[in-house]
Amino acid sequence: MESMLNKLKSTVTKVTADMTSAVMGNPVTREFEVGRHIASGGPGMCWRIYNGTKKSTKQEVAVFVFDKKMVEKYQKFDKDQIIESLKRGVQQLTRLRHPRLLTVQHPLEESRDCLAFCTEPVFASLSNVLGQWDNLPSPVPTDIKDYKLYDVETKYGLLQISEGLSFLHSGVKMVHGNLCLENVILNKSGAWKIMGFDFSISSTNPSDAEPKYSCKEWEPNLPPLCLPNPEYLAPEYILSVSCDAASDMYSLGVVMHAVFNEGKPVFQVNKHDIFKSFSRQLDQLSRLSPTMLNKIPEEVREHVKMLLSVTPNVRPDADQMTKIPFFDDVGAVTLAYFDSLFQRDNLQKSQFYKNLPKVLPKLPKRVVVYRILPALTSEFVNPDMVPFVLPNVLLIAEECTKDEYVRLILPDLSPVFKQQEPVQILLIFLQKMDLLLTKTPPEDIKNSVLPMVYRALEAPSIQIQELCLNIIPTFANLIEYPSMKNALIPRIKSACLQTSSLAVRVNSLVCLGKILEYLDKWYVIDEILPFLQQIPSREPAVLMGVLGIYKCTFSHKKLGIPKEHLAAKSLPHLVSLSIDNNLNLNQFNSFMAVIKDMLTRMEAEHKTKLEQLHSMQEQQRSMNINTSQTNQSEETKRSPSPGNQIDDVFGGSSGSAGVNGKANGNSASAPQLNRMSLTLEEKQRLAKEQEQAAKLRNQPALAPQSIKPATPSTQAKDLTSCLLNNMTSLGSLSLTSPPRPGLIQGSTISAYPSTTPMGSMASNGYNPTMGFQTGGQGMRPPGPGLYGGMATTTSTPNFGALTHNQGSTNTPDMSALDSLFTSNKPKVSLNQMAPPKLTPGTTATPWLNQFGSAQPSQTAPMQGAPLVMGGVTSGFGMQANPFFSPQNFSQPTAAPVMNAGGGLRHSLSVNNDLKDLFG
């Protein structure tokens, strides 16, 4: 790969260096930029042809350069002869002006190293095209190597040479003297041009007399560049040193033979023995074999044979050759007509352009693009001819690739897009809009093509508006959505509302209906459908157009009309239009059919929605019922015992769990375990169900079923009243009590009768979640000194002493605590505050009967508690209050404990103290 790149680099460097060294210093470079080496031509293929541009105008040209290094091997005399011959030929060509001769743009310039002149743009010489690649760049350009002549190009090229010779012979009275393949140049458009007038001979007679030409004798010792090509010379030129116009016709015959035989002339001439070769050639020409001409087309074979005749008088002249049937080919005639258009008037041109679309498909693409297209686009400067030329240009554009269209056609079409007169231009463009939108780049579409469509919609001509509206749907899929939404649709709506033509209004509606599928659903609903209600016209055709748009929007699977819009806007509008008096029966039936379809769909959609909503509501109700039943069962299981409710009243804190801790722990852990058993998803589901239940509170809910207790239910008492009543009954309770048995495991103490619904829950009589505060619950102590300055301290009753049987009937001595009471109250000895001893057979007071059996106790936290004061756990606050002795709250109710004496002792001092405490 690297070697190939190096080779390419060396080749480019060599070519650039050769070109630079050849042209450097030549005056031609002052006005022209010299490009790459593209071809070769002229006598002996000595002229190198470069492409170039004029610096001032950027006009494309061809630069012919002769490098004087090619003749360094010759003597100075021969060098001078060669240079003079070449200079004479270019000067003669510069003086001659004819369409069949190569046009010189800049005369010959000479420098120390080269000769150079500029001509019209050139493709190559005919010799290059037919395979002679002398003096060409290496590698040979691909376009020359692959170039193949079409029949129409060959026919018309030979016709052009014949016409060029006719001009020389008849108009200038000149013999070319060296007509050969290397002196025929193909320009950029493919036209064949004559050059190489180095050996031309002018007539010595006046122009009105018979021309007479004098030629020079052949000099074999001269360099080849100082002599014409002997293979194309007529025999009389060498043998009899005479020439005339017929000598050029012989050269034309050899050229025609070479064109049809891959560049090979009729005879190969030995240049070292030219006379002997021509003598032999003369004998062969007199007995010309038909096999020598078998590659020449049959319709021109006889004429070629005549041109190669030994007798000059038999050869047809140039004018006669231009009229032979071989050149009557339709392609050749078409090309010839294009070359003569500048001589035609507009009427002749228009007639020709009308018939041209029939001929263009028969011509090769290269001929059409490079020969006919430039001639057509040159007519765009004539506005009257544009409507006749434009269809042909667009027909050629259809056969071109997108790159060829952009490079060769679009630059000439861009100014035509802006022309508004004559109106046929817009019509032609609209008919070919799909072609323009397909091959034109997006930027040019936005800047040139679509503005032309917008002008057509706003044109004063109703015919143009109608045509534009009819054509827009055919290329709507090629228009970008923003351009359609923001520019095209508003103009169509404006044309519909502002025009006075019924046809334009109807076509506007039809156009909108056809392009609905390229629009967005909500744009149609928000822009198109409201626009229909703005149309004031009530002609039946307009009403049917409105109905068509509604129907297309409603039935199209991509669009559709929401049922809300149907109910609020579409149906009312259609119903009002359906009763218009201008409608006939069939039109009214069409309206009603669409209205019924809309109603049916709206009914079905809304009914489906309601059914789904109803189903969701039923499901929600069932879920609420299940949730309610579940919550009821959970509440039943978790319902607190009367003892817990008393705890709520007294504000028992979590520290109260120390009393019968085992029972408290069991009752509190049950709901906790129940909450922990729920997963996150179940909690989320319960939260959603509760939220939905809150939204449907207005609906009646099923009443929960209560669980009937085994024992007859009694009315729950007010806690405060019950508490006060029970406290007053303590006056009949003796402060002394007989020895009590230990608490029975599993027993409960209820603050309410066991018949209450929540009586099944195990509790110790205090709510474990509430603390008992001295300053709350309506039980404020009488003074700050009652408990020795600690009356405001929050404390928890400690009933641990109830779990131990002291086994002693002696009343504990509590006189040591007498000093804890204030002096303003009657002093009561602590011995008198001891629990009363019940005698056997006596019954507990009614206040004690309100409590249930003792709760199971947690032995773990309570057994280790230190006992003081005869079984009361150490503590301060409530434990120090004689009224709140734990023994008074834990009397078992299963069997009354009797005193040994069989009776109860009452203490009036305790009763009085309680009255003072509670007022």
ZIHU-V567517 format. One record per run of one state. SS is the DSSP state (A for helix, B for strand, O for the rest). FROM is the first residue (numbers start at 1). TO is the last residue. If there is no record, write none. Layout:
<<SS:FROM:TO> <SS:FROM:TO>>
//
This chain:
<<O:1:1> <A:2:23> <O:24:27> <A:28:31> <B:32:41> <O:42:42> <A:43:45> <O:46:46> <B:47:54> <O:55:59> <B:60:67> <A:68:71> <O:72:75> <A:76:95> <O:96:100> <B:101:101> <O:102:103> <B:104:110> <O:111:113> <B:114:119> <O:120:121> <B:122:125> <A:126:129> <O:130:141> <A:142:145> <O:146:150> <A:151:172> <O:173:173> <B:174:175> <O:176:180> <A:181:183> <B:184:187> <O:188:191> <B:192:194> <O:195:196> <A:197:199> <O:200:200> <B:201:202> <O:203:223> <A:224:226> <O:227:229> <A:230:232> <O:233:234> <A:235:239> <O:240:244> <A:245:259> <O:260:270> <A:271:286> <O:287:289> <A:290:293> <O:294:297> <A:298:307> <O:308:311> <A:312:314> <O:315:317> <A:318:321> <O:322:324> <A:325:327> <O:328:329> <A:330:339> <O:340:340> <A:341:343> <O:344:345> <A:346:360> <O:361:364> <A:365:381> <O:382:382> <A:383:399> <O:400:401> <A:402:417> <O:418:423> <A:424:431> <O:432:432> <A:433:439> <O:440:441> <A:442:457> <O:458:461> <A:462:478> <O:479:480> <A:481:498> <O:499:501> <A:502:514> <O:515:515> <A:516:518> <O:519:520> <A:521:532> <O:533:539> <A:540:555> <O:556:562> <A:563:578> <O:579:584> <A:585:638> <O:639:641> <A:642:650> <O:651:653> <A:654:658> <O:659:660> <A:661:676> <O:677:679> <A:680:695> <O:696:718> <A:719:732> <O:733:736> <B:737:737> <O:738:756> <A:757:760> <O:761:799> <A:800:803> <O:804:814> <A:815:820> <O:821:835> <B:836:836> <O:837:845> <A:846:849> <O:850:858> <A:859:862> <O:863:866> <B:867:868> <O:869:871> <B:872:873> <O:874:885> <A:886:889> <O:890:907> <A:908:918> <O:919:919>>
//
